[in-house]
Amino acid sequence: MSRIKRRSARRTTDRAGRRATFSVLAAAALATATLAASVPAAAHDGSSRPEERAALGAEHAQEHTKVREQLLKLGGYSQLARIDSLNSLTRSQGEVNSRFHPKTYGQFAEYFPSPDFAAHIAMLPTGKVLLFSFERMESDPTEEPAPTNTLGRANAGRAFLWDPRRGTGPDAFKKVTPPELVVPDGTGESRPAPFFCAGHAFLPNGMLGVFGGNLGYGGGAGAKLSLVFDPWTEGWSVNKDMEVGRWYPSVATAPDGRLLIMSGHTDQGWGTSTSVVERFPAKSHPVPFEKSLIPRDVPTDTLRVDAPFGADSDYPHLFTLRDGKVYGLGRHATRQWAFDPVAETRTDLPARPDGIHRGYGSAVPLPAGLRGPDSVLVLGGDREDPNTYRLTSGGAWEKQQPRAFGRTQDDTLLLPDASLLTVNGAHGIRDYGNGDYNPKSDLKYRQIETRNALGEWKLGPAQRLPRGYHSNALVLPDGRIMVTGDELQQLANDPKIDDDMNGSIEIFEPSYLHRGSRPVLDRAPEGPLRYDSAFTVGTSTPDRVKKAVLLAPTTATHSLNTSQRHLELNIVRRQGNSLRLQAPPSANDAPPGYYMLFLLDEYGVPSAAKWVSLR
């Protein structure tokens, strides 16, 4: 998925020899794994451990030490190394986070295995989370696990649903395999749709459109795949192929509910970007507002305007602002445009003032009270620049307050209280401060950062795993944060690599969940809400409610999150245990679809959300 992947082919010969030696030592390493899991991890300093000496005796303990040293010198990644790494990260996380009080900084509360790497995620209006990625080719985290240059059936996608209401065990996950397809790779072999490194956005009926993917050659050749996931039936549907293949495209929901698809590398391979803009569904087909309208065999059409982002601006940030235009913010400083989806025109925007190419970093539409967003904050993507940059819909750029340090691969979320939260990050694409394909990480990249209403940033607790390339995060309906992604780090810290749970999920509780009890949202309308109309909700804590907000659900990949949105709702009347709220003024303020409705008290503590839909 990055140019780094091409290095894996050069490692094949060395890997074969290394594995031959590794097999001699594997049994001894696995025999020590159980013991390693039961005692605190130590640095790989070549000395035997006190716990081993006490349990096994000095001579036997020294044998374990020699096995450990040999495995580490080989460069192969043993089960013992995975357990040691996870133990070490768990210990350092506890040490660091003892300095951060949850009431002020929040806390990481849970860590548990997942069946998927979650290179792509979506918070569905059913309360479940869709995770999808690829079938791995490799379990060694110092090698490339994705089938980017793999033809045939091994180049396959996979997907799962996580239901938080069912807990954190294996039974909380359900496999939702993508459709079996034959892609034009010359093999004629069917496989679950290879949609990793696709783009995605929500349709108004709560379904997720997924576009593009991998053909298995050329360092990243784009597929023409057009799929829809239906959260109501929990199944996939296949639509007509797009006009062009796309690998690393971006997708955004326009005010009319149609999805605009831009950028991506074509079926010719990495570096062959497309400027064609497509729309789904095509204008000859209706926008799916109803749950019963499942798009099947529906085409895209092409817009008259093009989007010349170029090969160095894959996965551009796309946002619909309240002027009704879709803002395309390329990674290259000069590739910044506003697109009018109705007139099908493009307007040039001033170059970003940093003047540099920014890699995978965040961008967030900033809250603007009762109206939709009219500005975007660009941050991350450059390890040398900690500054943040705000673009208004009028086209003006302004340097904003910096974070503690520059980082790439970060994920920044809008929270119910309108604050921002950054999780994840790295030194480079797969460089956590210690070199490419080296799973060791500088501690700072594991620390979160938060931004308050004044635009001030502060560092906070550390997450368990460093998560960089392919990391993800989203806000759950109960206000907690789900953190996941980065297949290499998940492989490097999997305490049981031979099972079906090679991913992992961390749960972060923001500080607002440690400031007292929540207000309560008992009921909300089940039918669609009309724009600029009033509607009633029920609450058993009416005196505690100070604000009502809509938060759009996240669908994200590669530090790209086009769906985020935060709007306050005017409380027009209070009567007993009922509140009368005013819906957003127009689809420009909030594109049609599903939103999480939160009630907040004076301290920013949110209720658990109810889902509402805007029509």
Salt bridges, closest charged atoms under 4 A:
GLU52 OE2 - ARG68 NH1 3.02
ASP84 OD2 - HIS44 ND1 3.90
ASP84 OD2 - ARG49 NH2 2.85
GLU110 OE2 - ARG480 NH1 3.05
ASP116 OD1 - ARG158 NE 2.63
GLU135 OE1 - ARG158 NH1 3.57
GLU138 OE1 - ARG15 NH1 2.52
GLU138 OE1 - ARG19 NH2 2.70
ASP140 OD2 - ARG18 NH2 3.73
GLU143 OE1 - ARG15 NE 3.91
GLU143 OE2 - ARG18 NH2 3.07
GLU144 OE1 - ARG430 NH1 2.43
ASP163 OD1 - ARG165 NE 3.05
GLU180 OE2 - ARG153 NH2 2.96
ASP185 OD2 - ARG191 NH2 2.98
GLU234 OE2 - LYS128 NZ 2.53
GLU234 OE1 - LYS174 NZ 2.64
ASP256 OD2 - ARG258 NE 3.69
GLU278 OE2 - ARG246 NH2 3.09
GLU290 OE2 - ARG615 NH2 3.15
ASP297 OD2 - LYS240 NZ 3.50
ASP301 OD1 - ARG279 NE 2.94
ASP306 OD1 - ARG346 NH1 2.39
ASP312 OD1 - ARG335 NH1 2.41
GLU344 OE2 - ARG279 NH1 3.33
GLU344 OE1 - ARG304 NH1 3.90
ASP354 OD1 - ARG352 NE 3.01
ASP354 OD2 - ARG358 NH1 2.51
ASP374 OD2 - ARG322 NH2 3.20
GLU384 OE2 - ARG383 NE 3.80
ASP385 OD2 - ARG358 NH1 3.26
ASP410 OD2 - ARG403 NH1 3.07
ASP436 OD2 - ARG7 NH1 2.68
GLU449 OE2 - ARG407 NH2 3.16
ASP478 OD2 - ARG480 NE 2.74
GLU487 OE2 - ARG430 NH2 2.82
GLU487 OE1 - HIS470 ND1 2.89
GLU506 OE2 - ARG467 NE 2.92
GLU509 OE1 - HIS514 NE2 2.93
GLU568 OE2 - LYS547 NZ 3.60
ASP589 OD1 - ARG371 NE 2.63
ASP601 OD2 - ARG544 NH2 2.89
